[in-house]
Amino acid sequence: MRFAFAFAVAAVIAAPAASEEAKHPDLSGYWSAPFRGYPMPEDLKAKLPADAVVLDDTGAAEFPRGVYGGLKLTQKALDVARDWQPTDEMTIARVCQPQSIMYTVQGPFPFQIIEAPGLLVFKYEYYDQYRLIYTDGRGHLPEDAPHTKMGDSIGHWEGDELVIDTTHLAPSTITNNGLNHSDQAHMVERYRLSADGKALEASQWFEDPEMLENTGARFIRWERGHDYIYPYECDPTFALEYQGANAPAPVGE
């Protein structure tokens, strides 16, 4: 009897928290790859800082070398970008190295969202990466905590929008043409369902004072997808095939 009474009291105490969770839209499920970009809705654009430029490289699109969508590079970033070659990425050591979430989130690959109390898990097909977004009220990790490709993501709800603040990103790619971010990068995303509930929309804003003189943003839209995502299973020997296919022909042929 005591156990039953205690269980009932615990259920009553927990009810308000469950009710609060129920107010949030359910973002869980599988979301298909965004192969093309869409214009950012004006209400999301209005929430960006004044110096943010919206990039149009979402999905399968890539900027050509020397084009950065309006981003203003620091001299350090410009020097690195000028020295970059596409073949730099196609080596055994680098071909299976994942990029950070700043680049991953805008690419043409599906992902899955799993919701739990105080936590959301994003499972990406791209390089089989997992991301944890804490919504339990905790703060960011200490400044000296390790930096990773997924970073440290803290989320909260603003009405129907899930706002994710990410720090502790390891140096990686901003645009796939030599523009990289440093470990000082900071990213804020806003996720919401479309009006008909059939699509997931997100704005992505980022800053990096070491590499950028202004800030950047993207808009990504995913449709409901299949109830699975494929394993990425990157094979580093692909780099050898690439090098062989692109090797200069022997003299005399």
C-alpha positions as CSV (number, residue, x, y, z in Angstrom):
1,M,0.0,0.0,0.0
2,R,2.8,2.4,0.9
3,F,4.5,1.7,-2.5
4,A,1.2,2.3,-4.3
5,F,0.7,5.6,-2.5
6,A,4.2,6.8,-3.1
7,F,3.9,5.9,-6.8
8,A,0.7,7.9,-7.1
9,V,2.3,10.9,-5.4
10,A,5.3,10.7,-7.8
11,A,3.0,10.6,-10.8
12,V,1.1,13.7,-9.6
13,I,4.4,15.6,-9.0
14,A,5.7,14.5,-12.5
15,A,2.5,15.5,-14.3
16,P,3.2,19.2,-14.7
17,A,6.6,18.4,-16.3
18,A,5.0,16.0,-18.7
19,S,2.3,18.6,-19.5
20,E,5.1,21.1,-20.3
21,E,6.7,18.6,-22.6
22,A,3.4,18.1,-24.4
23,K,3.3,21.7,-25.3
24,H,6.2,21.4,-27.6
25,P,5.8,20.1,-31.2
26,D,7.1,16.6,-31.8
27,L,10.1,16.8,-34.1
28,S,10.9,13.1,-33.9
29,G,11.1,10.9,-36.9
30,Y,13.1,10.6,-40.1
31,W,13.8,13.6,-42.3
32,S,14.9,13.2,-46.0
33,A,17.9,14.8,-47.6
34,P,17.6,18.4,-48.7
35,F,18.9,18.3,-52.3
36,R,18.1,21.9,-53.0
37,G,17.9,25.2,-51.2
38,Y,14.9,27.3,-50.3
39,P,14.6,31.0,-49.5
40,M,14.7,31.7,-45.8
41,P,11.3,32.8,-44.4
42,E,11.2,36.4,-43.4
43,D,10.3,35.7,-39.8
44,L,13.4,33.6,-39.4
45,K,15.6,36.1,-41.2
46,A,14.4,38.8,-38.9
47,K,15.9,36.9,-36.0
48,L,19.4,36.9,-37.5
49,P,22.1,39.5,-36.4
50,A,22.3,42.5,-38.8
51,D,25.7,41.5,-40.2
52,A,24.6,37.9,-41.2
53,V,24.6,36.9,-44.8
54,V,22.4,34.0,-45.9
55,L,24.4,31.4,-48.0
56,D,22.8,29.6,-50.9
57,D,24.9,26.4,-50.7
58,T,22.3,24.2,-49.0
59,G,21.8,20.7,-50.3
60,A,23.9,19.4,-53.1
61,A,25.1,22.9,-54.1
62,E,28.8,23.8,-53.5
63,F,30.5,27.2,-54.0
64,P,33.3,27.3,-56.6
65,R,36.8,28.1,-55.4
66,G,37.1,31.7,-54.3
67,V,33.4,32.2,-53.7
68,Y,32.1,32.4,-50.2
69,G,28.5,33.7,-50.5
70,G,29.1,37.1,-49.0
71,L,31.2,36.0,-46.0
72,K,34.1,38.3,-45.3
73,L,37.2,36.3,-44.5
74,T,39.9,37.4,-42.1
75,Q,43.4,37.3,-43.6
76,K,44.2,34.0,-41.8
77,A,41.1,32.4,-43.4
78,L,41.9,33.8,-46.8
79,D,45.5,32.6,-46.7
80,V,44.3,29.0,-45.9
81,A,41.5,29.1,-48.5
82,R,43.9,30.3,-51.3
83,D,46.3,27.4,-50.6
84,W,43.5,24.8,-50.6
85,Q,43.2,22.2,-53.4
86,P,40.3,19.8,-53.9
87,T,42.7,16.9,-54.0
88,D,43.8,17.7,-50.4
89,E,40.6,16.0,-49.2
90,M,41.1,12.9,-51.4
91,T,43.9,11.2,-49.4
92,I,43.8,8.0,-47.3
93,A,44.2,10.1,-44.2
94,R,41.4,12.6,-44.9
95,V,38.8,11.1,-47.2
96,C,36.9,9.5,-44.2
97,Q,37.4,12.3,-41.8
98,P,33.9,13.8,-40.9
99,Q,33.3,17.5,-41.0
100,S,31.8,19.4,-38.1
101,I,28.1,19.9,-37.6
102,M,28.3,23.3,-39.1
103,Y,28.8,21.8,-42.6
104,T,27.1,18.4,-41.9
105,V,23.7,19.9,-41.2
106,Q,23.3,21.6,-44.6
107,G,24.4,18.7,-46.8
108,P,22.2,16.4,-48.9
109,F,21.9,13.6,-46.4
110,P,18.9,12.4,-44.2
111,F,18.8,12.3,-40.5
112,Q,16.7,11.1,-37.6
113,I,15.5,12.9,-34.5
114,I,14.8,11.0,-31.3
115,E,13.3,12.8,-28.4
116,A,13.6,11.9,-24.7
117,P,13.0,14.0,-21.5
118,G,15.7,16.7,-21.3
119,L,17.4,15.4,-24.4
120,L,17.2,15.1,-28.2
121,V,19.4,12.8,-30.3
122,F,20.1,13.7,-33.9
123,K,21.4,10.7,-35.9
124,Y,22.9,11.7,-39.2
125,E,23.5,9.4,-42.2
126,Y,26.6,11.5,-43.1
127,Y,29.6,9.7,-41.6
128,D,27.2,7.9,-39.2
129,Q,27.4,10.8,-36.7
130,Y,25.4,11.3,-33.6
131,R,24.6,14.6,-31.8
132,L,23.2,15.1,-28.3
133,I,21.2,18.3,-27.6
134,Y,20.5,18.8,-23.9
135,T,17.2,20.5,-23.0
136,D,17.4,19.9,-19.2
137,G,18.6,23.4,-18.3
138,R,22.3,22.7,-18.0
139,G,24.9,25.2,-19.3
140,H,27.8,24.8,-21.7
141,L,30.9,22.8,-20.8
142,P,33.9,24.7,-19.3
143,E,36.0,26.5,-21.8
144,D,38.9,24.0,-21.4
145,A,36.7,21.0,-22.2
146,P,37.5,19.1,-25.4
147,H,36.3,20.4,-28.8
148,T,34.7,17.9,-31.1
149,K,33.1,17.8,-34.6
150,M,29.6,17.7,-33.0
151,G,30.5,20.3,-30.3
152,D,28.5,21.0,-27.1
153,S,24.8,21.7,-27.9
154,I,22.4,23.2,-25.5
155,G,18.7,23.5,-26.5
156,H,15.6,25.3,-25.3
157,W,12.1,26.0,-26.7
158,E,10.9,29.4,-27.7
159,G,7.2,28.7,-28.5
160,D,7.2,26.2,-31.3
161,E,10.9,26.6,-32.2
162,L,13.7,24.5,-30.8
163,V,16.7,26.8,-30.4
164,I,20.1,25.1,-30.2
165,D,23.3,26.9,-29.1
166,T,26.5,25.0,-30.0
167,T,30.1,25.7,-28.9
168,H,33.2,23.6,-28.4
169,L,33.5,22.9,-32.2
170,A,36.7,21.4,-33.4
171,P,38.2,23.2,-36.5
172,S,36.5,22.0,-39.7
173,T,34.7,23.1,-42.8
174,I,32.4,26.1,-43.4
175,T,32.1,25.8,-47.1
176,N,33.6,23.0,-49.1
177,N,36.1,25.1,-51.0
178,G,38.8,25.8,-48.4
179,L,37.0,28.1,-46.0
180,N,37.3,26.5,-42.5
181,H,36.2,27.6,-39.1
182,S,38.4,27.6,-36.0
183,D,37.7,26.3,-32.5
184,Q,36.2,29.7,-31.7
185,A,33.2,29.0,-33.9
186,H,29.7,29.4,-32.4
187,M,26.5,28.3,-34.0
188,V,22.8,28.9,-33.2
189,E,20.0,27.0,-35.0
190,R,16.2,27.2,-34.9
191,Y,14.1,24.1,-35.8
192,R,10.4,24.1,-36.3
193,L,7.7,22.1,-38.2
194,S,6.1,23.6,-41.3
195,A,2.5,24.8,-41.1
196,D,1.2,21.5,-42.5
197,G,3.6,19.4,-40.3
198,K,5.1,17.6,-43.3
199,A,8.4,19.4,-43.3
200,L,11.1,20.4,-40.8
201,E,12.6,23.8,-41.2
202,A,15.8,25.2,-39.7
203,S,17.8,28.3,-39.7
204,Q,21.5,28.0,-39.0
205,W,23.6,31.1,-37.9
206,F,27.3,31.0,-37.1
207,E,30.2,33.2,-36.2
208,D,33.9,32.8,-35.9
209,P,35.9,35.9,-35.0
210,E,39.2,34.2,-35.9
211,M,38.1,33.4,-39.5
212,L,35.2,35.7,-40.3
213,E,34.7,39.5,-40.2
214,N,30.9,39.1,-40.4
215,T,28.5,36.2,-39.7
216,G,26.8,33.6,-41.9
217,A,23.5,31.8,-42.0
218,R,21.7,29.1,-43.9
219,F,18.1,27.8,-44.3
220,I,17.5,24.1,-44.6
221,R,14.2,22.3,-45.2
222,W,13.7,18.5,-44.9
223,E,10.6,16.5,-45.9
224,R,9.3,13.5,-44.0
225,G,11.5,10.5,-45.0
226,H,11.5,6.7,-44.9
227,D,11.7,5.0,-41.5
228,Y,15.4,4.3,-41.8
229,I,18.7,5.8,-42.9
230,Y,21.5,4.0,-44.6
231,P,24.9,3.4,-42.9
232,Y,27.6,5.7,-44.4
233,E,30.4,3.2,-44.1
234,C,33.1,5.4,-45.6
235,D,35.9,3.3,-47.2
236,P,39.3,5.1,-47.2
237,T,40.5,3.0,-50.2
238,F,38.2,5.2,-52.3
239,A,41.0,7.8,-52.1
240,L,43.3,5.3,-53.9
241,E,40.7,4.8,-56.7
242,Y,40.4,8.6,-57.0
243,Q,44.1,9.1,-57.2
244,G,44.4,6.4,-59.8
245,A,41.6,7.7,-61.9
246,N,43.1,11.2,-61.9
247,A,46.7,10.3,-62.3
248,P,48.4,11.8,-65.4
249,A,48.8,9.4,-68.3
250,P,52.3,7.9,-68.7
251,V,54.6,9.7,-71.1
252,G,54.2,8.4,-74.6
253,E,50.5,7.4,-74.3
